[in-house]
Amino acid sequence: MAVATVAIALQRNLFSVVILGGVYSFLMATVLVALDAVDVAMTEASVGAGISTVLLLGALYLCGGEEAKPLHRPWLPLAVSLIIVGALVYGTLGLPAFSDALAPIHVHVAPRYLLQGPIETGIPNVVTAVLASYRGFDTLGEVTVVFTAGAGVIALLRRARRRKDWESEK
Amino acid sequence: MKDFLVLRIVAKLLIPYMLVFALYVQFHGDFGPGGGFQAGVIAAAAVIFYALIFGLPAARRMVPDGLVEAMVGLGVLLYAGVGVAGIVLGGNFLDYFVLDADPVAGQHRGIFWVEAGVGITVSGVMLKIFYMFAGRRRRARER
């Protein structure tokens, strides 16, 4: 994954950047499978590697495949991102150790979901039970976000097309 | 890309299985990994694949624009409708226990319809975005 990331940063040809992005998504999906998060891995593989690659290729067709040469030296952005990386790494030092059973996230509501979920909902997949039932309101919000994204794309692109037709008639 | 024999045959072989897999992920989400979101994306990917191989007009004939736009709104309405059904039957919003005499069966029913709503909206939105982008591409080529 590090190789893919460095290659994306160095590459000038946007077509290979998009393909490398797809490769990165598939690697990320395998990492998620290794972490036993199969639901998330499926989403990453289908959305990250599948549909967004197709959409980015479509965007490439519209705006050409070569990245423009940068106008100025990258030292300031580089310094900003290094500072942010340092802050994030410093922040992870305060997190509980990986797979620590006594971490706050494992002693709050998770045991209740794991123990009571299958009994209350009769559904073996706890992820589905939590998403659709315990957190049903959040998921309704997420679906509304997806709906809003679709409506926004329709509103933006369709209006552009209509104006073009109108201009050509004039 | 309709003229490439290998692509056409492979697409014809794969697309039915992709759609069946989407349905499997949708309705088997209670027991295995998956759910509405993943199923919606996979179903949309199958149609996008079809559009890539056989051209956008063919895909638009198969899944017309009106249907896609209806799906975008229908899924959200279905999800919210399940919540309202909970109120009508005497519970809280998105309360599945009252959807059936047996609370566990009620949970099953609620989650089933909610996931169906998620799947419908997600596949509708993905397809709509793709149609919009691809439609612009064809228009740019004409100029």
Chai-1 contact restraints between the chains, C-beta under 6 A:
chainA,res_idxA,chainB,res_idxB,connection_type,confidence,min_distance_angstrom,max_distance_angstrom,comment,restraint_id
A,V38,B,P33,contact,1.0,0.0,6.0,A-B,restraint_1
A,D39,B,P33,contact,1.0,0.0,6.0,A-B,restraint_2
A,M42,B,Q38,contact,1.0,0.0,6.0,A-B,restraint_3
A,T43,B,Q38,contact,1.0,0.0,6.0,A-B,restraint_4
A,S46,B,V41,contact,1.0,0.0,6.0,A-B,restraint_5
A,S46,B,I42,contact,1.0,0.0,6.0,A-B,restraint_6
A,V47,B,V41,contact,1.0,0.0,6.0,A-B,restraint_7
A,G50,B,A45,contact,1.0,0.0,6.0,A-B,restraint_8
A,I51,B,A45,contact,1.0,0.0,6.0,A-B,restraint_9
A,I51,B,M126,contact,1.0,0.0,6.0,A-B,restraint_10
A,V54,B,I48,contact,1.0,0.0,6.0,A-B,restraint_11
A,L55,B,F133,contact,1.0,0.0,6.0,A-B,restraint_12
A,G58,B,F133,contact,1.0,0.0,6.0,A-B,restraint_13
A,G58,B,R137,contact,1.0,0.0,6.0,A-B,restraint_14
A,Y61,B,R137,contact,1.0,0.0,6.0,A-B,restraint_15
A,T121,B,Q107,contact,1.0,0.0,6.0,A-B,restraint_16
A,G122,B,V104,contact,1.0,0.0,6.0,A-B,restraint_17
A,I123,B,D30,contact,1.0,0.0,6.0,A-B,restraint_18
A,P124,B,F31,contact,1.0,0.0,6.0,A-B,restraint_19
A,N125,B,D30,contact,1.0,0.0,6.0,A-B,restraint_20
A,N125,B,F31,contact,1.0,0.0,6.0,A-B,restraint_21
A,T128,B,G29,contact,1.0,0.0,6.0,A-B,restraint_22
A,T128,B,D30,contact,1.0,0.0,6.0,A-B,restraint_23
A,T128,B,G35,contact,1.0,0.0,6.0,A-B,restraint_24
A,A132,B,I111,contact,1.0,0.0,6.0,A-B,restraint_25
A,A132,B,V114,contact,1.0,0.0,6.0,A-B,restraint_26
A,A132,B,E115,contact,1.0,0.0,6.0,A-B,restraint_27
A,S133,B,Q107,contact,1.0,0.0,6.0,A-B,restraint_28
A,S133,B,I111,contact,1.0,0.0,6.0,A-B,restraint_29
A,G136,B,L94,contact,1.0,0.0,6.0,A-B,restraint_30
A,F137,B,L94,contact,1.0,0.0,6.0,A-B,restraint_31
A,L140,B,Y79,contact,1.0,0.0,6.0,A-B,restraint_32
A,V143,B,V76,contact,1.0,0.0,6.0,A-B,restraint_33
A,V143,B,Y79,contact,1.0,0.0,6.0,A-B,restraint_34
A,V143,B,V118,contact,1.0,0.0,6.0,A-B,restraint_35
A,V143,B,T121,contact,1.0,0.0,6.0,A-B,restraint_36
A,V146,B,T121,contact,1.0,0.0,6.0,A-B,restraint_37
A,V146,B,V122,contact,1.0,0.0,6.0,A-B,restraint_38
A,V146,B,V125,contact,1.0,0.0,6.0,A-B,restraint_39
A,F147,B,V76,contact,1.0,0.0,6.0,A-B,restraint_40
A,F147,B,T121,contact,1.0,0.0,6.0,A-B,restraint_41
A,G150,B,V72,contact,1.0,0.0,6.0,A-B,restraint_42
A,G150,B,V125,contact,1.0,0.0,6.0,A-B,restraint_43
A,G150,B,K128,contact,1.0,0.0,6.0,A-B,restraint_44
A,V153,B,I129,contact,1.0,0.0,6.0,A-B,restraint_45
A,V153,B,M132,contact,1.0,0.0,6.0,A-B,restraint_46
A,L157,B,M132,contact,1.0,0.0,6.0,A-B,restraint_47
